[in-house]
Amino acid sequence: MLNDLVQQLKEKGYRITPQRRAILERILQTAKNLTAAEIWREVRHQYPDVGLDTIYRNLNILVEMGLLIPIVGLGKNGTRYEVASSSRHHHHITCIKCGEAACLEFCPIDPEFLIMLRQHGYELVRHNIELFGLCAQCRQG
């Protein structure tokens, strides 16, 4: 997977700096979706001089290229990033207290809605539905 992402960046003319590679590695090696600050803390173990602005700049590039999917969060936890894969389109629900996000393997966009959009001259290219709630652990605490 890392080699595929690196190749796509090279094809778009981006240099593969050690810091950029480290960012990709951290995202791919972690089971959960990380925030920019979490990625920054991880990458700093290997590259102490890397700045948070470098992390954000690279995350923005990866999102623009469609290699990462931002999962909108609230407050200090902020946005988390998920590797875009060939898996089915899905959405997330984010806990408003702890910021954890869960995948919902379902898209609530009704096919009738897509027909209506086409009748108005539009074709839906992309959409993001934001769902927020309290996870089971935060409801108990």
Secondary structure by P-SEA (a helix, b strand, c coil): caaaaaaaaaaacccccaaaaaaaaaaaaccccccaaaaaaaaaaccccccaaaaaaaaaaaaaaccbbbbcccccccbbbbccccccccccccccccbbbbbcccccccaaaaaaaaaacccccbbbbbbbbbccccccc
